[in-house]
Amino acid sequence: MHRAKENGRNNAQYFTLGMEVEAKQRRELEKMLRQAIDDQQFTLNYQPIVDTTTGKIKSAEALIRWTHPIKGVISPANFIPFAEEKGLILPIGEWVLNEACKTAASWQDHSDHPPSVSVNLSSYQLQRQNIPQLLQNVLAISGLPAEKLTLEITESLLLSDDEETLRQLQGIRQLGVKLSIDDFGTGYSSLSYLKKFPISNLKIDRSFIMGLPASSEDAALVKAIVLMGESLNLNVIAEGIETQQQADFLKSLNCKWVQGFLYSKPLSKTDFLNFLKVH
């Protein structure tokens, strides 16, 4: 009995210490994030989205990067969920939107057919901000035409199926900004939302692309998504393309837009502009 009690005390102490360490790490991360916002430690990289028919750059996805002065590069996976939890995604998201639109507006001076830009929008932002109003301000300041901006949202955001989400998304589309479902095929929702919500693009999740063309299951699913997109007049984008075999298979399905390391890694603003001039 005494040993059991002692083990219990030791275990309680262990978990308390573990929780204390975690709490300290979270406080440190929050402090670092707030400092990063103030000091503008974030940058954006741009990964080209290519038209399989012409080989031209159709669009580019803006991807945030955080370079801490001491800890170096910190992956978005390690700070975006925490930023959403603490509400810090709002100032970060506004910065991303402003920076991406300003950069995309500059592409118009370097190309006869300048690409559009895609920016990820979190459910937290949509639930707590007037996104159409924010977009109006950002587009006016940057000078980027509304049709040159796409907001990427997740399937899970549409699961809520509430009127406020629908109102916001309709307001976004009324401005001329496009909406794309990111990681399509990974959610558990009914496809009825494709009819209800004003979606323009479907982005096939990379998990379905990895096995192509060898996996008959992945091949069948991707083919079904491309055909469904065509029948609903939606643009279909395949992401995570790494091999020429994958690219050839997708082109054979008439999947018009592709993105992945086969074409280019995410590029800095300067490198993307150089890439655009060549392509």
ZADO-1210 file (C-alpha; in nm, 4 decimals, padded with zeros to 6 digits):
<atoms>
<atom x="00.0000" y="00.0000" z="00.0000" code="MET" pos="1"/>
<atom x="00.2808" y="00.2370" z="00.0928" code="HIS" pos="2"/>
<atom x="00.4642" y="00.1631" z="-00.2357" code="ARG" pos="3"/>
<atom x="00.1437" y="00.2215" z="-00.4319" code="ALA" pos="4"/>
<atom x="00.0925" y="00.5572" z="-00.2615" code="LYS" pos="5"/>
<atom x="00.4527" y="00.6523" z="-00.3261" code="GLU" pos="6"/>
<atom x="00.4236" y="00.5555" z="-00.6920" code="ASN" pos="7"/>
<atom x="00.1112" y="00.7651" z="-00.7111" code="GLY" pos="8"/>
<atom x="00.2895" y="01.0665" z="-00.5699" code="ARG" pos="9"/>
<atom x="00.5805" y="01.0171" z="-00.8069" code="ASN" pos="10"/>
<atom x="00.3475" y="00.9889" z="-01.1045" code="ASN" pos="11"/>
<atom x="00.1578" y="01.3012" z="-01.0019" code="ALA" pos="12"/>
<atom x="00.4861" y="01.4870" z="-00.9699" code="GLN" pos="13"/>
<atom x="00.5982" y="01.3623" z="-01.3117" code="TYR" pos="14"/>
<atom x="00.2839" y="01.4815" z="-01.4864" code="PHE" pos="15"/>
<atom x="00.2941" y="01.8133" z="-01.3027" code="THR" pos="16"/>
<atom x="00.6509" y="01.8732" z="-01.4156" code="LEU" pos="17"/>
<atom x="00.5624" y="01.7721" z="-01.7701" code="GLY" pos="18"/>
<atom x="00.2701" y="02.0095" z="-01.7741" code="MET" pos="19"/>
<atom x="00.4845" y="02.2867" z="-01.6314" code="GLU" pos="20"/>
<atom x="00.7468" y="02.2397" z="-01.9021" code="VAL" pos="21"/>
<atom x="00.4794" y="02.2425" z="-02.1726" code="GLU" pos="22"/>
<atom x="00.3209" y="02.5558" z="-02.0278" code="ALA" pos="23"/>
<atom x="00.6597" y="02.7283" z="-02.0255" code="LYS" pos="24"/>
<atom x="00.7225" y="02.6299" z="-02.3887" code="GLN" pos="25"/>
<atom x="00.3819" y="02.7629" z="-02.4890" code="ARG" pos="26"/>
<atom x="00.4439" y="03.0944" z="-02.3110" code="ARG" pos="27"/>
<atom x="00.7795" y="03.1227" z="-02.4856" code="GLU" pos="28"/>
<atom x="00.6262" y="03.0468" z="-02.8257" code="LEU" pos="29"/>
<atom x="00.3547" y="03.3068" z="-02.7734" code="GLU" pos="30"/>
<atom x="00.6146" y="03.5681" z="-02.6770" code="LYS" pos="31"/>
<atom x="00.8246" y="03.4768" z="-02.9819" code="MET" pos="32"/>
<atom x="00.5240" y="03.4967" z="-03.2129" code="LEU" pos="33"/>
<atom x="00.4215" y="03.8379" z="-03.0841" code="ARG" pos="34"/>
<atom x="00.7786" y="03.9585" z="-03.1343" code="GLN" pos="35"/>
<atom x="00.7841" y="03.8069" z="-03.4830" code="ALA" pos="36"/>
<atom x="00.4726" y="04.0053" z="-03.5741" code="ILE" pos="37"/>
<atom x="00.6217" y="04.3286" z="-03.4393" code="ASP" pos="38"/>
<atom x="00.9628" y="04.2704" z="-03.6023" code="ASP" pos="39"/>
<atom x="00.8230" y="04.1355" z="-03.9316" code="GLN" pos="40"/>
<atom x="01.0202" y="03.8110" z="-03.9128" code="GLN" pos="41"/>
<atom x="00.7865" y="03.6430" z="-04.1617" code="PHE" pos="42"/>
<atom x="00.8428" y="03.6086" z="-04.5350" code="THR" pos="43"/>
<atom x="00.6403" y="03.4520" z="-04.8146" code="LEU" pos="44"/>
<atom x="00.7546" y="03.1945" z="-05.0664" code="ASN" pos="45"/>
<atom x="00.5596" y="03.1269" z="-05.3841" code="TYR" pos="46"/>
<atom x="00.5128" y="02.7846" z="-05.5431" code="GLN" pos="47"/>
<atom x="00.4084" y="02.7936" z="-05.9102" code="PRO" pos="48"/>
<atom x="00.0838" y="02.6331" z="-06.0263" code="ILE" pos="49"/>
<atom x="00.1337" y="02.5306" z="-06.3906" code="VAL" pos="50"/>
<atom x="-00.1106" y="02.4927" z="-06.6787" code="ASP" pos="51"/>
<atom x="-00.0502" y="02.1454" z="-06.8238" code="THR" pos="52"/>
<atom x="-00.1768" y="02.2534" z="-07.1663" code="THR" pos="53"/>
<atom x="00.0553" y="02.5514" z="-07.2177" code="THR" pos="54"/>
<atom x="00.3295" y="02.4917" z="-06.9614" code="GLY" pos="55"/>
<atom x="00.2781" y="02.8503" z="-06.8408" code="LYS" pos="56"/>
<atom x="00.2468" y="02.9597" z="-06.4781" code="ILE" pos="57"/>
<atom x="-00.1235" y="03.0010" z="-06.4081" code="LYS" pos="58"/>
<atom x="-00.0997" y="03.0916" z="-06.0417" code="SER" pos="59"/>
<atom x="00.1193" y="03.0636" z="-05.7328" code="ALA" pos="60"/>
<atom x="00.0467" y="02.9590" z="-05.3775" code="GLU" pos="61"/>
<atom x="00.1789" y="03.1952" z="-05.1118" code="ALA" pos="62"/>
<atom x="00.3436" y="02.9991" z="-04.8288" code="LEU" pos="63"/>
<atom x="00.4516" y="03.1636" z="-04.5044" code="ILE" pos="64"/>
<atom x="00.8013" y="03.1180" z="-04.3633" code="ARG" pos="65"/>
<atom x="00.9212" y="03.2245" z="-04.0194" code="TRP" pos="66"/>
<atom x="01.2921" y="03.2790" z="-03.9665" code="THR" pos="67"/>
<atom x="01.3674" y="03.3414" z="-03.5985" code="HIS" pos="68"/>
<atom x="01.6915" y="03.5333" z="-03.5304" code="PRO" pos="69"/>
<atom x="01.8151" y="03.2618" z="-03.2897" code="ILE" pos="70"/>
<atom x="01.6145" y="02.9453" z="-03.3564" code="LYS" pos="71"/>
<atom x="01.6297" y="02.9768" z="-03.7347" code="GLY" pos="72"/>
<atom x="01.3530" y="02.8539" z="-03.9644" code="VAL" pos="73"/>
<atom x="01.0373" y="02.7412" z="-03.7811" code="ILE" pos="74"/>
<atom x="00.7915" y="02.5254" z="-03.9753" code="SER" pos="75"/>
<atom x="00.4351" y="02.6589" z="-04.0197" code="PRO" pos="76"/>
<atom x="00.3131" y="02.3274" z="-03.8751" code="ALA" pos="77"/>
<atom x="00.4807" y="02.4268" z="-03.5488" code="ASN" pos="78"/>
<atom x="00.3249" y="02.7699" z="-03.5135" code="PHE" pos="79"/>
<atom x="00.0118" y="02.8160" z="-03.7273" code="ILE" pos="80"/>
<atom x="-00.2175" y="02.5946" z="-03.5109" code="PRO" pos="81"/>
<atom x="-00.0859" y="02.7712" z="-03.1987" code="PHE" pos="82"/>
<atom x="-00.1355" y="03.1109" z="-03.3632" code="ALA" pos="83"/>
<atom x="-00.4981" y="03.0184" z="-03.4323" code="GLU" pos="84"/>
<atom x="-00.5454" y="02.9057" z="-03.0722" code="GLU" pos="85"/>
<atom x="-00.4132" y="03.2372" z="-02.9388" code="LYS" pos="86"/>
<atom x="-00.5864" y="03.4567" z="-03.1948" code="GLY" pos="87"/>
<atom x="-00.2531" y="03.5664" z="-03.3402" code="LEU" pos="88"/>
<atom x="-00.3527" y="03.4238" z="-03.6781" code="ILE" pos="89"/>
<atom x="-00.5544" y="03.7421" z="-03.7342" code="LEU" pos="90"/>
<atom x="-00.2591" y="03.9847" z="-03.7601" code="PRO" pos="91"/>
<atom x="-00.0467" y="03.7154" z="-03.9267" code="ILE" pos="92"/>
<atom x="-00.3224" y="03.6399" z="-04.1771" code="GLY" pos="93"/>
<atom x="-00.3699" y="04.0082" z="-04.2581" code="GLU" pos="94"/>
<atom x="00.0031" y="04.0473" z="-04.3173" code="TRP" pos="95"/>
<atom x="00.0070" y="03.7436" z="-04.5480" code="VAL" pos="96"/>
<atom x="-00.2875" y="03.8759" z="-04.7468" code="LEU" pos="97"/>
<atom x="-00.1372" y="04.2248" z="-04.7836" code="ASN" pos="98"/>
<atom x="00.2078" y="04.0946" z="-04.8764" code="GLU" pos="99"/>
<atom x="00.0794" y="03.8352" z="-05.1241" code="ALA" pos="100"/>
<atom x="-00.1500" y="04.0823" z="-05.3003" code="CYS" pos="101"/>
<atom x="00.1191" y="04.3506" z="-05.3168" code="LYS" pos="102"/>
<atom x="00.3647" y="04.1014" z="-05.4665" code="THR" pos="103"/>
<atom x="00.1120" y="03.9585" z="-05.7139" code="ALA" pos="104"/>
<atom x="00.0217" y="04.3113" z="-05.8269" code="ALA" pos="105"/>
<atom x="00.3897" y="04.3655" z="-05.9160" code="SER" pos="106"/>
<atom x="00.3833" y="04.0619" z="-06.1467" code="TRP" pos="107"/>
<atom x="00.1569" y="04.2559" z="-06.3818" code="GLN" pos="108"/>
<atom x="00.4574" y="04.4685" z="-06.4809" code="ASP" pos="109"/>
<atom x="00.6606" y="04.1630" z="-06.5851" code="HIS" pos="110"/>
<atom x="00.4176" y="03.9455" z="-06.7804" code="SER" pos="111"/>
<atom x="00.1552" y="03.9818" z="-07.0504" code="ASP" pos="112"/>
<atom x="-00.0450" y="03.7145" z="-06.8685" code="HIS" pos="113"/>
<atom x="00.0441" y="03.7603" z="-06.5005" code="PRO" pos="114"/>
<atom x="-00.0420" y="03.4703" z="-06.2693" code="PRO" pos="115"/>
<atom x="-00.2928" y="03.4922" z="-05.9903" code="SER" pos="116"/>
<atom x="-00.2020" y="03.4238" z="-05.6279" code="VAL" pos="117"/>
<atom x="-00.3545" y="03.1794" z="-05.3789" code="SER" pos="118"/>
<atom x="-00.3628" y="03.2526" z="-05.0067" code="VAL" pos="119"/>
<atom x="-00.4688" y="03.0115" z="-04.7334" code="ASN" pos="120"/>
<atom x="-00.7585" y="03.1313" z="-04.5171" code="LEU" pos="121"/>
<atom x="-00.8130" y="02.9670" z="-04.1778" code="SER" pos="122"/>
<atom x="-01.1534" y="02.8944" z="-04.0293" code="SER" pos="123"/>
<atom x="-01.0555" y="03.1133" z="-03.7311" code="TYR" pos="124"/>
<atom x="-01.0187" y="03.4142" z="-03.9602" code="GLN" pos="125"/>
<atom x="-01.3497" y="03.3478" z="-04.1320" code="LEU" pos="126"/>
<atom x="-01.5327" y="03.3149" z="-03.8018" code="GLN" pos="127"/>
<atom x="-01.3882" y="03.6282" z="-03.6407" code="ARG" pos="128"/>
<atom x="-01.3273" y="03.8795" z="-03.9180" code="GLN" pos="129"/>
<atom x="-01.5302" y="04.0508" z="-04.1859" code="ASN" pos="130"/>
<atom x="-01.3296" y="03.8963" z="-04.4685" code="ILE" pos="131"/>
<atom x="-01.5083" y="04.0717" z="-04.7610" code="PRO" pos="132"/>
<atom x="-01.4362" y="04.4098" z="-04.6004" code="GLN" pos="133"/>
<atom x="-01.0750" y="04.3128" z="-04.5341" code="LEU" pos="134"/>
<atom x="-01.0369" y="04.2004" z="-04.8954" code="LEU" pos="135"/>
<atom x="-01.1811" y="04.5264" z="-05.0276" code="GLN" pos="136"/>
<atom x="-00.9217" y="04.7225" z="-04.8314" code="ASN" pos="137"/>
<atom x="-00.6302" y="04.4974" z="-04.9273" code="VAL" pos="138"/>
<atom x="-00.7196" y="04.4916" z="-05.2977" code="LEU" pos="139"/>
<atom x="-00.7645" y="04.8696" z="-05.3042" code="ALA" pos="140"/>
<atom x="-00.4245" y="04.9292" z="-05.1422" code="ILE" pos="141"/>
<atom x="-00.2350" y="04.6719" z="-05.3506" code="SER" pos="142"/>
<atom x="-00.4044" y="04.7429" z="-05.6826" code="GLY" pos="143"/>
<atom x="-00.4447" y="04.3710" z="-05.7494" code="LEU" pos="144"/>
<atom x="-00.7554" y="04.2868" z="-05.9563" code="PRO" pos="145"/>
<atom x="-00.9966" y="04.0741" z="-05.7503" code="ALA" pos="146"/>
<atom x="-00.9997" y="03.7965" z="-06.0115" code="GLU" pos="147"/>
<atom x="-00.6256" y="03.7520" z="-05.9577" code="LYS" pos="148"/>
<atom x="-00.6755" y="03.6399" z="-05.5966" code="LEU" pos="149"/>
<atom x="-00.7865" y="03.2959" z="-05.4763" code="THR" pos="150"/>
<atom x="-00.8495" y="03.2057" z="-05.1138" code="LEU" pos="151"/>
<atom x="-00.7841" y="02.8438" z="-05.0197" code="GLU" pos="152"/>
<atom x="-01.0128" y="02.6977" z="-04.7531" code="ILE" pos="153"/>
<atom x="-01.0375" y="02.3465" z="-04.6088" code="THR" pos="154"/>
<atom x="-01.3256" y="02.1042" z="-04.6399" code="GLU" pos="155"/>
<atom x="-01.3633" y="02.1069" z="-04.2612" code="SER" pos="156"/>
<atom x="-01.4573" y="02.4759" z="-04.2740" code="LEU" pos="157"/>
<atom x="-01.7586" y="02.3871" z="-04.4877" code="LEU" pos="158"/>
<atom x="-01.8678" y="02.1168" z="-04.2443" code="LEU" pos="159"/>
<atom x="-02.0073" y="02.3822" z="-04.0091" code="SER" pos="160"/>
<atom x="-02.2700" y="02.4550" z="-04.2750" code="ASP" pos="161"/>
<atom x="-02.3804" y="02.7710" z="-04.0935" code="ASP" pos="162"/>
<atom x="-02.5368" y="03.0799" z="-04.2455" code="GLU" pos="163"/>
<atom x="-02.2531" y="03.3124" z="-04.1379" code="GLU" pos="164"/>
<atom x="-01.9963" y="03.1003" z="-04.3259" code="THR" pos="165"/>
<atom x="-02.2186" y="03.1008" z="-04.6346" code="LEU" pos="166"/>
<atom x="-02.2706" y="03.4778" z="-04.6097" code="ARG" pos="167"/>
<atom x="-01.8969" y="03.5435" z="-04.5856" code="GLN" pos="168"/>
<atom x="-01.8114" y="03.3124" z="-04.8755" code="LEU" pos="169"/>
<atom x="-02.0805" y="03.4678" z="-05.0935" code="GLN" pos="170"/>
<atom x="-01.9450" y="03.8122" z="-05.0077" code="GLY" pos="171"/>
<atom x="-01.5962" y="03.7020" z="-05.1121" code="ILE" pos="172"/>
<atom x="-01.7205" y="03.5701" z="-05.4471" code="ARG" pos="173"/>
<atom x="-01.9257" y="03.8847" z="-05.5098" code="GLN" pos="174"/>
<atom x="-01.6011" y="04.0806" z="-05.5001" code="LEU" pos="175"/>
<atom x="-01.4660" y="03.8597" z="-05.7788" code="GLY" pos="176"/>
<atom x="-01.2202" y="03.6724" z="-05.5542" code="VAL" pos="177"/>
<atom x="-01.2148" y="03.2977" z="-05.6169" code="LYS" pos="178"/>
<atom x="-01.2488" y="03.0197" z="-05.3589" code="LEU" pos="179"/>
<atom x="-01.0582" y="02.6916" z="-05.3672" code="SER" pos="180"/>
<atom x="-01.1067" y="02.3829" z="-05.1494" code="ILE" pos="181"/>
<atom x="-00.7633" y="02.2754" z="-05.0296" code="ASP" pos="182"/>
<atom x="-00.6753" y="01.9081" z="-04.9649" code="ASP" pos="183"/>
<atom x="-00.9929" y="01.7969" z="-05.1403" code="PHE" pos="184"/>
<atom x="-01.0911" y="01.4356" z="-05.0741" code="GLY" pos="185"/>
<atom x="-00.9590" y="01.4153" z="-04.7182" code="THR" pos="186"/>
<atom x="-01.2750" y="01.5399" z="-04.5464" code="GLY" pos="187"/>
<atom x="-01.5825" y="01.3483" z="-04.4410" code="TYR" pos="188"/>
<atom x="-01.8477" y="01.5870" z="-04.5613" code="SER" pos="189"/>
<atom x="-02.1213" y="01.5441" z="-04.8162" code="SER" pos="190"/>
<atom x="-02.0447" y="01.6587" z="-05.1682" code="LEU" pos="191"/>
<atom x="-02.3645" y="01.8647" z="-05.1516" code="SER" pos="192"/>
<atom x="-02.1562" y="02.1588" z="-05.0291" code="TYR" pos="193"/>
<atom x="-02.0102" y="02.1906" z="-05.3795" code="LEU" pos="194"/>
<atom x="-02.3565" y="02.2978" z="-05.4896" code="LYS" pos="195"/>
<atom x="-02.4346" y="02.5135" z="-05.1868" code="LYS" pos="196"/>
<atom x="-02.1097" y="02.7088" z="-05.1494" code="PHE" pos="197"/>
<atom x="-01.9639" y="02.9344" z="-05.4238" code="PRO" pos="198"/>
<atom x="-01.6508" y="02.7278" z="-05.4919" code="ILE" pos="199"/>
<atom x="-01.4310" y="02.7863" z="-05.7995" code="SER" pos="200"/>
<atom x="-01.1474" y="02.5343" z="-05.7601" code="ASN" pos="201"/>
<atom x="-01.0815" y="02.1887" z="-05.6172" code="LEU" pos="202"/>
<atom x="-00.7290" y="02.1064" z="-05.5051" code="LYS" pos="203"/>
<atom x="-00.6644" y="01.7311" z="-05.4961" code="ILE" pos="204"/>
<atom x="-00.4738" y="01.6345" z="-05.1827" code="ASP" pos="205"/>
<atom x="-00.1170" y="01.5143" z="-05.2364" code="ARG" pos="206"/>
<atom x="-00.1950" y="01.1868" z="-05.0580" code="SER" pos="207"/>
<atom x="-00.3899" y="01.0771" z="-05.3679" code="PHE" pos="208"/>
<atom x="-00.1083" y="01.1813" z="-05.6026" code="ILE" pos="209"/>
<atom x="00.1824" y="01.0005" z="-05.4361" code="MET" pos="210"/>
<atom x="00.0791" y="00.6548" z="-05.5599" code="GLY" pos="211"/>
<atom x="00.0173" y="00.7584" z="-05.9204" code="LEU" pos="212"/>
<atom x="00.0129" y="00.6072" z="-06.1696" code="PRO" pos="213"/>
<atom x="00.0858" y="00.2641" z="-06.0164" code="ALA" pos="214"/>
<atom x="-00.1958" y="00.2630" z="-05.7586" code="SER" pos="215"/>
<atom x="-00.5218" y="00.1703" z="-05.9284" code="SER" pos="216"/>
<atom x="-00.7197" y="00.2978" z="-05.6283" code="GLU" pos="217"/>
<atom x="-00.5538" y="00.6420" z="-05.6348" code="ASP" pos="218"/>
<atom x="-00.5865" y="00.6534" z="-06.0133" code="ALA" pos="219"/>
<atom x="-00.9601" y="00.5813" z="-05.9941" code="ALA" pos="220"/>
<atom x="-01.0168" y="00.8433" z="-05.7210" code="LEU" pos="221"/>
<atom x="-00.8215" y="01.1144" z="-05.9016" code="VAL" pos="222"/>
<atom x="-00.9991" y="01.0388" z="-06.2285" code="LYS" pos="223"/>
<atom x="-01.3368" y="01.0645" z="-06.0507" code="ALA" pos="224"/>
<atom x="-01.2441" y="01.4011" z="-05.8949" code="ILE" pos="225"/>
<atom x="-01.1258" y="01.5436" z="-06.2279" code="VAL" pos="226"/>
<atom x="-01.4432" y="01.4281" z="-06.4057" code="LEU" pos="227"/>
<atom x="-01.6616" y="01.5650" z="-06.1261" code="MET" pos="228"/>
<atom x="-01.4791" y="01.8978" z="-06.1436" code="GLY" pos="229"/>
<atom x="-01.5355" y="01.9178" z="-06.5170" code="GLU" pos="230"/>
<atom x="-01.9060" y="01.8371" z="-06.4849" code="SER" pos="231"/>
<atom x="-01.9483" y="02.1075" z="-06.2172" code="LEU" pos="232"/>
<atom x="-01.7394" y="02.3603" z="-06.4118" code="ASN" pos="233"/>
<atom x="-01.4748" y="02.3710" z="-06.1403" code="LEU" pos="234"/>
<atom x="-01.1017" y="02.4067" z="-06.1968" code="ASN" pos="235"/>
<atom x="-00.9110" y="02.1051" z="-06.0629" code="VAL" pos="236"/>
<atom x="-00.5557" y="02.1444" z="-05.9304" code="ILE" pos="237"/>
<atom x="-00.3356" y="01.8474" z="-05.8416" code="ALA" pos="238"/>
<atom x="-00.0668" y="01.9231" z="-05.5818" code="GLU" pos="239"/>
<atom x="00.2397" y="01.7275" z="-05.4803" code="GLY" pos="240"/>
<atom x="00.3575" y="01.6351" z="-05.8306" code="ILE" pos="241"/>
<atom x="00.7106" y="01.4961" z="-05.8052" code="GLU" pos="242"/>
<atom x="00.7583" y="01.2706" z="-06.1091" code="THR" pos="243"/>
<atom x="00.7061" y="01.3038" z="-06.4826" code="GLN" pos="244"/>
<atom x="00.4934" y="00.9874" z="-06.4736" code="GLN" pos="245"/>
<atom x="00.2514" y="01.1560" z="-06.2349" code="GLN" pos="246"/>
<atom x="00.2405" y="01.4653" z="-06.4551" code="ALA" pos="247"/>
<atom x="00.1781" y="01.2622" z="-06.7733" code="ASP" pos="248"/>
<atom x="-00.1004" y="01.0641" z="-06.6070" code="PHE" pos="249"/>
<atom x="-00.2750" y="01.3790" z="-06.4831" code="LEU" pos="250"/>
<atom x="-00.2452" y="01.5415" z="-06.8237" code="LYS" pos="251"/>
<atom x="-00.4044" y="01.2311" z="-06.9795" code="SER" pos="252"/>
<atom x="-00.7018" y="01.2851" z="-06.7470" code="LEU" pos="253"/>
<atom x="-00.7293" y="01.6462" z="-06.8645" code="ASN" pos="254"/>
<atom x="-00.6305" y="01.7811" z="-06.5222" code="CYS" pos="255"/>
<atom x="-00.5302" y="02.1285" z="-06.6350" code="LYS" pos="256"/>
<atom x="-00.3459" y="02.2697" z="-06.3333" code="TRP" pos="257"/>
<atom x="-00.0622" y="02.1066" z="-06.1400" code="VAL" pos="258"/>
<atom x="00.1711" y="02.2045" z="-05.8569" code="GLN" pos="259"/>
<atom x="00.4738" y="02.0340" z="-05.7065" code="GLY" pos="260"/>
<atom x="00.8497" y="01.9944" z="-05.6855" code="PHE" pos="261"/>
<atom x="00.8635" y="01.8543" z="-06.0412" code="LEU" pos="262"/>
<atom x="00.7985" y="02.2082" z="-06.1599" code="TYR" pos="263"/>
<atom x="00.9484" y="02.4109" z="-05.8775" code="SER" pos="264"/>
<atom x="00.9994" y="02.4247" z="-05.5043" code="LYS" pos="265"/>
<atom x="00.8484" y="02.7247" z="-05.3213" code="PRO" pos="266"/>
<atom x="01.0533" y="03.0287" z="-05.4266" code="LEU" pos="267"/>
<atom x="01.1421" y="03.3585" z="-05.2657" code="SER" pos="268"/>
<atom x="00.9793" y="03.6687" z="-05.4113" code="LYS" pos="269"/>
<atom x="01.2882" y="03.7484" z="-05.6200" code="THR" pos="270"/>
<atom x="01.3424" y="03.3901" z="-05.7383" code="ASP" pos="271"/>
<atom x="00.9765" y="03.3543" z="-05.8341" code="PHE" pos="272"/>
<atom x="00.9950" y="03.6698" z="-06.0445" code="LEU" pos="273"/>
<atom x="01.2999" y="03.5305" z="-06.2265" code="ASN" pos="274"/>
<atom x="01.1175" y="03.1983" z="-06.2755" code="PHE" pos="275"/>
<atom x="00.8172" y="03.3869" z="-06.4143" code="LEU" pos="276"/>
<atom x="01.0302" y="03.5740" z="-06.6682" code="LYS" pos="277"/>
<atom x="01.1636" y="03.2426" z="-06.8037" code="VAL" pos="278"/>
<atom x="00.8267" y="03.0665" z="-06.8067" code="HIS" pos="279"/>
</atoms>
